[in-house]
Amino acid sequence: MNSYVSKIRLPPLPSIRDLVKLYKLRAIKQLSQNFLMDERLTDKIVKAAGTLTDHYVCEVGPGPGGISRSIIKKAPKKLILVEKDPRFLPSLMLLKESCLNYTSINIDIDDILKYNLQRALEGAPKMDWTHAPPPIHLIGNLPFSVSTILIIKWLEAISEKKAAWAYGRTSMTLTFQKEVAERMVAQPYDKVRSFVPKPDVDVGVVTLIPLKKALIDMPFSQVEKVVRTIFNTRQKYCMKGAQKLFPAEQTEYLTTRLFVLANVNPTTRSYQLTNEDFVRLCYAYKIICDEYPAVQSFDYRASKGIDIEPGCN
């Protein structure tokens, strides 16, 4: 640690017992809260994010500030704390006041699902998408109840180069349920890609950096629909899930056409599909949507019948 950083004097991190006593805090089950109080663990999470010195950092769900303290030790230029639960404001304000002369800290009591990241990061340097990532990082011990919703929202923002990704290929270092983290890095044919049995709640840390070029040049909504629908039957043949992309009256024909166009074996189980398989399936689905425009808006969970004649809207 350099001499500049060593001058930052943080208030000692209180124990869970101290937090409960001082601020009358408790983890709220409905918010899927979990407190990370071990400094060695929070340091490891922050280390996974790479260089933070003089960078812009947005932490999602800081809670009492465990990870925040580890971030501050890295001397970021600006730290944005987005916390939904106002009970943590006193603890976070204590942290902010201790760093007034060293790091700019903004505390926003807000819901990250509705938060305007692009506005919060105003002033941060922008980098060309094909160049190195900008000096911006998203870090968070995500509430398990919103982790999937949030990552899907952010993946869509990445595809559109909006929010934090209006500045370039902003990196994310996030905690997930261990089983979710394992699925993210699992290879095809690895059954860890699916939740059987229902997972225990252990934590894994994943760092995500957007690719310079997307694997699939299609609207995110179409890609997400194909992948989600097929993985709804992740332990069965992938054609079982794919059938739900199409109305009942043309399910057999269009499902067969999908796999012929994609050159993918329909008896492959969903968790065995490779990224390349999904690329071909998505492009095949796009061809079918171009031929049958009504298919694109079809939702098997809501539709009770739909006209899918070629060229009909």
C-alpha positions, 0 to 999 in steps of 0.5 A: 500500500502506498504512503497516500493510501496508508494515510486514510484512517478508517473507523474500525469495522464493527462486529455484527454484534456491534452493528445490531447494538449501535444501529439496531440492524438485522438482515431482512430476509425479504431483501435477501440481505447478508452482511460481509464483515470479514475484512480478509474476505472483502479484501479478496473480493475487491482484489478480484476487481483489479486496479482501482486507484484513481478509478470510478467505482460504484458499489451495489448494496454496500450495507454497513460498508464492509466491502466499501472499506476495502475499496477505499483502501485502494484509493479510488477517485470516486466511490458511489454507494447505492443502497436501497435500505436507509437503515445503513445510512448512519454507518455509511455516513460515518465512512464518508466523513472519515474520507473527506480529504482522500476519496469522493464518496456519494451515498444514494439511497435508491433501488439499483434496478431503477438507478441511473448509472450513466448520470451517476458516472458523469465526469468519468473518462470514456473509452472506445468500445474496441479499446481497453475498459474505462477506469470504471468498476461495478462491485457488489455483494448482490442480494440473491433475490435480485442478482439474476434480474439485475444481471439481465438488465445490465446485459441488455444495457451492455448490448445497447452501450447504455448506463455504465457502458456508455463509457466503454466496456465497464467491468463488473465484480459481483458476488452470486450464489455459489451455484450461479457463479459456477454456472457462469463459468461452467463448460458444456456437458457440465451438469453444474450448469443447472440447479439440481438439487435446489442450491444452498446459499454459498458465495462465489465471486465473478468478474465480468468484462464485456467483449469487444464484439458481441457473439450474436449481432441481434437485439438482446430481447430476441437472444434472451428469449431464445436462451431463456426458453430453451433453458426452461427445460435444461435437463431435457432435450433442447427441442422441448424448450424450443417448442415453446418459442412457437404457437401450438398449431405450428410447433412441430414444423417450426421447431424442426425448421429451427434445428435444421437451419441452426444445424444443431442436434435437437436431442442435445440436452440444454446444458450441453449446448455450446455458445456456438450452438446458441449463436446458430439457434438465435440466428435461425430463430431470427430467420423464422421471425422474418418469415413469420413476423407474428412469431417474434411477439409470441409468448407461450405463457400468455398467448392462446392463439396467434396467426402465424401465416408467412408475412402476417403481422 
